[in-house]
Amino acid sequence: MDGIKYAVFTEKSIRLLGNNQYTSNVESGSTRTEIKHWVELFFGVKVIAMNSYRLPGKGRRMGPIMGHTMHYRRMIITLQPGYSIPPLIEKRT
């Protein structure tokens, strides 16, 4: 499970849970096939579709120097009816 960072709990992701779609942030270098393989192997479910998009990093100022955080990828994983994933641990900030 190196590629999956944590589950995302936003209004949209909670709404998508009703459609058997799960949202999580993944490593930006991971491919769809790798994530699909990890999810099917680790959770024992059948994935029928995956959507992903890249979110930009945010600007961070450290004194006079302007830096930024790294960009990351978010995946929306659709499971076959009858399958479900237990809730992943939410990232604490």
N, C-alpha and C positions, 0 to 999 in steps of 0.2 A: 504494500500500500504506500510505496514511496511517492507516487505521483499525485495522490489525492491529499490536499492540505487539510481542509475542513469543510463542513457543511455550511451552507448559507441560509440564514433565516431572515428573509425580508418579506414584505407584503406579497410581492409577486411569487416568491418561491413557496410561500405557504399556500397561496391560491393554486399553484401548480400541483401541489401534493394531491389535490382532489382528482387530478387527471393521471395519477400514478407517475408523475415526473418529479425527479429529485435534482436539486441544484447544489453544486459544490465547487469550490475553487481548487484548481489543480496546478501543478508545475507548468510553467509556460512552455517548456521544451517537450512536454508529453504530447503524444499523438492520440487521435481518437481510438485507434485500434488498441493501443496500450491501455488506455483508461477502460475501454470496454472489457478487455481481457481481465484486468485487475478486479473490476466490479463483479463480473460473472464468477470469477474464481473465489474471491474473498467472501461474497455474500450469498453465492449459490442461486443467483437469479438469472433471468433471461432478458437481455437488453435488446429492444427493437429499434431504437433511434437515439441519436446523440446530436445535440446542437452545442456549438461552442462559440465564444466570442472573447476577444482580448480587451481587457480593461487597461487604460493608461495608468502610469504611475502618478503619484501626487507630488507636488513641489513641497520641499521642506527647507526651511531656512535654519542654518546653524551659524549664528552671529552674522558676519558680513558675507558669508558664503552661501549661495543658493544651491541646494542639492535636490535630489528627488528620490522617491522610492521606486522599486522595480515594478514593471508592468506584470500582470498576471492574467491567467486564462480562467474563465468560468464555463463550466459544462452543465447542460441540462440533459439529464439522462432519463429516457422514457423506458419503462419496464413493461413487459408483457402482462396483461390482466391476470390477477391471481398472485402475483409476486409483490413483495414489499421489502424495503430496506429499513432496519431499525435506525432510529435517529443517531447521527454521528455527533461527536462531542463538539459543541460550539466553541469557536475561538474566543478566548477571554482577552479583553484589552484593558 
